[in-house]
Amino acid sequence: MERDPEGGRQMPDKWNNIWQQRADQPLSADAWLRRALPLLPPGRALDVACGRGRNALFMAERGYDVTAVDDSVEALAQVLEVARSRHLNIALRQMDLERTCRLPGSGYDVVMQFFYLQRSLLPALRQAVRPGGVAILRTFSLAGPFPGGPGNPAFALAPGELLQMFAGWQVLLHEEGLEQSHRGGSLAGIVARRPLDDPACA
């Protein structure tokens, strides 16, 4: 299910309408992804809950073999249209992540998840990263002095939660509570490398 920027579950039809309304807005990769790019290995990338594909397109333009996943038909149609206009090849998968709790394939060099928090999906997300590959996440956080944030605090990260999620992985970059979200509250992000000797993730 596509993320709700206010922190709750929404029906697909609502998100199809929202993405349709935003179709003319410019696409710009997240600042956290741009910052982390030098830390990411080349190869295959998976964008989880990709929305209109701003991060998937960014990675495809930099030579990654990208698979993008979302539940919204409208969002994926927009990704396809822009990818074709830019002569990019992105594999698109429509999946209700909350119902399936799985991801398409494994062995990805990079797995991205931005502004979507589904804790039940974490085992599948970790397993999708190949040993030596990297996960990059960013979303709302309860850390920091900034007021506001998601309407439901359950859909924001607790202080230190990202580090717990990737315990045992090599943390290449981590930050929380230092930057304010434009929706209120603060942000947290992590770039973590899966150990080479980690054959399976719990």
LINKAJO-V903705 format. One record per pair of residues at least 12 apart in sequence whose C-alpha atoms are under 10 Angstrom apart, sorted by the first residue. I is the first residue (numbers start at 1). J is the second residue. Records with the same first field share a line. If there is no record, write none. Layout:
# LINKAJO-V903705
I->J ; J
This chain:
# LINKAJO-V903705
1->15 ; 49 ; 69 ; 70 ; 71 ; 72 ; 94 ; 95 ; 96 ; 97 ; 98 ; 99 ; 100 ; 116 ; 118
2->14 ; 15 ; 16 ; 48 ; 49 ; 50 ; 51 ; 69 ; 70 ; 71 ; 72 ; 75 ; 95 ; 96 ; 97 ; 98 ; 115 ; 116
3->15 ; 49 ; 50 ; 51 ; 70 ; 71 ; 72 ; 114 ; 115 ; 116 ; 117 ; 118 ; 155
4->115 ; 116 ; 117 ; 150 ; 155
5->115 ; 116 ; 139 ; 140 ; 149 ; 150 ; 151 ; 155 ; 183
6->115 ; 140 ; 149 ; 150 ; 151 ; 152 ; 153 ; 155 ; 156 ; 183 ; 184
7->115 ; 116 ; 117 ; 140 ; 149 ; 150 ; 151 ; 152 ; 153 ; 154 ; 155 ; 156
8->116 ; 117 ; 150 ; 151 ; 152 ; 153 ; 154 ; 155
9->98 ; 155
11->71 ; 72
12->71 ; 72 ; 73 ; 74 ; 96
13->72 ; 73 ; 74
14->72
15->51 ; 71 ; 72 ; 73 ; 74 ; 75
16->51 ; 71 ; 72 ; 73 ; 74 ; 75 ; 76
17->72 ; 74 ; 75
18->72 ; 74 ; 75
19->51 ; 52 ; 72 ; 73 ; 74 ; 75 ; 76 ; 78
20->52 ; 74 ; 75 ; 77 ; 78
22->52 ; 75
23->52 ; 74 ; 75 ; 78
25->52
26->54
27->52 ; 53 ; 54 ; 55 ; 57 ; 58 ; 82
28->53 ; 54 ; 55 ; 57 ; 58
29->53 ; 54 ; 55 ; 56 ; 57 ; 58 ; 59
30->54 ; 55 ; 58 ; 114 ; 138
31->55 ; 138
32->114 ; 136 ; 137 ; 138 ; 173 ; 175 ; 188 ; 189 ; 190 ; 191
33->55 ; 58 ; 59 ; 112 ; 114 ; 136 ; 137 ; 138 ; 189 ; 191
34->55 ; 58 ; 59
35->173
36->136 ; 172 ; 173 ; 190 ; 191
37->59 ; 62 ; 136 ; 191
39->134 ; 172 ; 173 ; 191 ; 192 ; 193
40->109 ; 110 ; 111 ; 133 ; 134 ; 135 ; 136 ; 172 ; 191 ; 192 ; 193
41->64 ; 109 ; 110 ; 132 ; 133 ; 134 ; 193
42->59 ; 62 ; 63 ; 64 ; 65 ; 108 ; 109 ; 110 ; 133
43->59 ; 63 ; 64 ; 65 ; 66 ; 108 ; 109 ; 110 ; 133
44->59 ; 60 ; 63 ; 64 ; 65 ; 66 ; 67 ; 106 ; 107 ; 108 ; 109 ; 110 ; 111 ; 129 ; 130 ; 133
45->59 ; 60 ; 64 ; 65 ; 66 ; 67 ; 68 ; 90 ; 107 ; 108 ; 109 ; 110 ; 111 ; 112 ; 128 ; 129 ; 133 ; 134 ; 135
46->59 ; 64 ; 65 ; 66 ; 67 ; 68 ; 69 ; 91 ; 103 ; 104 ; 105 ; 106 ; 107 ; 108 ; 109 ; 110 ; 111 ; 112 ; 113 ; 125 ; 128 ; 129 ; 135
47->59 ; 66 ; 67 ; 68 ; 69 ; 70 ; 92 ; 110 ; 111 ; 112 ; 113 ; 114 ; 136
48->67 ; 68 ; 69 ; 70 ; 93 ; 95 ; 97 ; 103 ; 104 ; 111 ; 112 ; 113 ; 114 ; 115 ; 116 ; 125 ; 137
49->68 ; 69 ; 70 ; 71 ; 72 ; 75 ; 94 ; 95 ; 96 ; 97 ; 112 ; 113 ; 114 ; 115 ; 116 ; 117
50->67 ; 68 ; 69 ; 70 ; 71 ; 72 ; 75 ; 76 ; 79 ; 92 ; 93 ; 112 ; 113 ; 114 ; 115 ; 116
51->68 ; 69 ; 70 ; 71 ; 72 ; 73 ; 74 ; 75 ; 76 ; 78 ; 79 ; 114 ; 115
52->68 ; 70 ; 72 ; 74 ; 75 ; 76 ; 77 ; 78 ; 79 ; 80 ; 82
53->68 ; 69 ; 70 ; 75 ; 76 ; 77 ; 78 ; 79 ; 80 ; 82 ; 83 ; 90 ; 92
54->79 ; 82
55->68 ; 112 ; 113 ; 114
56->68 ; 69 ; 79 ; 83 ; 90 ; 91 ; 112
57->79 ; 80 ; 82 ; 83 ; 86 ; 88 ; 89 ; 90
59->90 ; 110
60->83 ; 86 ; 87 ; 88 ; 89 ; 90
61->83 ; 86 ; 87 ; 88 ; 89
63->88
64->89 ; 90 ; 109 ; 110
65->88 ; 89 ; 90 ; 91 ; 108 ; 109
66->88 ; 89 ; 90 ; 91 ; 92 ; 108 ; 110 ; 111
67->89 ; 90 ; 91 ; 92 ; 93 ; 104 ; 105 ; 108 ; 111
68->90 ; 91 ; 92 ; 93 ; 94 ; 104 ; 112
69->91 ; 92 ; 93 ; 94 ; 95 ; 96 ; 97 ; 103 ; 104
70->92 ; 93 ; 94 ; 95 ; 96 ; 97
71->93 ; 94 ; 95 ; 96 ; 97 ; 98
72->93 ; 94 ; 95 ; 96
73->93 ; 94 ; 95
75->94
76->91 ; 92 ; 93 ; 94
77->92
79->91 ; 92
80->92
97->118 ; 120 ; 121
98->118 ; 119 ; 120 ; 121
99->121
100->120 ; 121
101->118 ; 119 ; 120 ; 121 ; 122 ; 123 ; 124 ; 125
102->120 ; 121 ; 122 ; 123 ; 124 ; 125 ; 127 ; 128
103->121 ; 124 ; 125 ; 127 ; 128
104->124 ; 125 ; 128
105->124 ; 127 ; 128 ; 129
106->124 ; 125 ; 126 ; 127 ; 128 ; 129 ; 130
107->127 ; 128 ; 129 ; 130 ; 131 ; 132 ; 133
108->127 ; 128 ; 129 ; 130 ; 131 ; 132 ; 133 ; 134 ; 135
109->128 ; 129 ; 130 ; 131 ; 132 ; 133 ; 134 ; 135 ; 193 ; 194
110->128 ; 129 ; 130 ; 132 ; 133 ; 134 ; 135 ; 136 ; 191 ; 192 ; 193
111->125 ; 126 ; 127 ; 128 ; 129 ; 130 ; 133 ; 134 ; 135 ; 136 ; 137 ; 191
112->125 ; 129 ; 134 ; 135 ; 136 ; 137 ; 138 ; 191
113->125 ; 135 ; 136 ; 137 ; 138 ; 139 ; 189
114->136 ; 137 ; 138 ; 139 ; 140 ; 189
115->137 ; 138 ; 139 ; 140 ; 155 ; 156 ; 187 ; 188 ; 189
116->137 ; 138 ; 139 ; 140 ; 155 ; 156
117->137 ; 138 ; 139 ; 140 ; 154 ; 155 ; 156 ; 157
118->154 ; 155 ; 156
119->155 ; 157 ; 165
122->165 ; 166 ; 201 ; 202
123->165 ; 200 ; 201 ; 202
124->201 ; 202
125->201
126->165 ; 166 ; 194 ; 200 ; 201 ; 202
127->194 ; 198 ; 199 ; 200 ; 201 ; 202
128->201
129->193 ; 194 ; 201
130->193 ; 194 ; 195 ; 196 ; 198 ; 199 ; 200
131->193 ; 194 ; 195 ; 196 ; 197 ; 198 ; 199 ; 200 ; 201
132->169 ; 170 ; 192 ; 193 ; 194 ; 195 ; 196 ; 197 ; 198
133->192 ; 193 ; 194 ; 195 ; 196
134->169 ; 170 ; 171 ; 172 ; 190 ; 191 ; 192 ; 193 ; 194 ; 195
135->166 ; 169 ; 171 ; 172 ; 190 ; 191 ; 192 ; 193 ; 194
136->172 ; 173 ; 174 ; 189 ; 190 ; 191 ; 192 ; 193
137->162 ; 174 ; 188 ; 189 ; 190 ; 191 ; 192
138->157 ; 162 ; 174 ; 175 ; 176 ; 187 ; 188 ; 189 ; 190 ; 191
139->155 ; 156 ; 157 ; 162 ; 176 ; 181 ; 186 ; 187 ; 188 ; 189 ; 190
140->153 ; 155 ; 156 ; 157 ; 158 ; 176 ; 177 ; 180 ; 181 ; 183 ; 184 ; 185 ; 186 ; 187 ; 188 ; 189
141->153 ; 154 ; 155 ; 156 ; 157 ; 158 ; 159 ; 160 ; 161 ; 162 ; 176 ; 177 ; 179 ; 180 ; 181 ; 185 ; 186 ; 187 ; 188 ; 189
142->154 ; 155 ; 156 ; 157 ; 158 ; 159 ; 160 ; 161 ; 176 ; 177 ; 185 ; 186 ; 187 ; 188
143->156 ; 157 ; 158 ; 159 ; 160 ; 161 ; 176 ; 177 ; 178 ; 179 ; 185 ; 186 ; 187 ; 188
144->159 ; 176 ; 177 ; 178 ; 179 ; 180 ; 185 ; 186 ; 187 ; 188
145->177 ; 178 ; 179 ; 180 ; 185 ; 186
146->177 ; 178 ; 179 ; 180 ; 181 ; 184 ; 185 ; 186 ; 187
147->180 ; 181 ; 183 ; 184 ; 185 ; 186
148->180 ; 181 ; 182 ; 183 ; 184 ; 185 ; 186
149->180 ; 181 ; 182 ; 183 ; 184 ; 185 ; 186 ; 187
150->181 ; 183 ; 184 ; 185 ; 186
156->185 ; 186 ; 187 ; 188
157->176 ; 186 ; 187 ; 188 ; 189
158->176 ; 188
159->176 ; 177 ; 188
160->174 ; 175 ; 176 ; 188
161->176 ; 188
162->174 ; 175 ; 176 ; 188 ; 189 ; 190 ; 191 ; 192
163->175 ; 189 ; 190 ; 191 ; 192
166->190 ; 191 ; 192 ; 193 ; 194
167->192 ; 194
168->192 ; 193 ; 194 ; 195 ; 198
169->191 ; 192 ; 193 ; 194 ; 195 ; 196 ; 198
170->191 ; 192 ; 193 ; 194 ; 195
171->190 ; 191 ; 192 ; 193 ; 194
172->190 ; 191 ; 192 ; 193
173->189 ; 190 ; 191 ; 192 ; 193
174->188 ; 189 ; 190 ; 191 ; 192
175->187 ; 188 ; 189 ; 190 ; 191
176->188 ; 189 ; 190
177->189
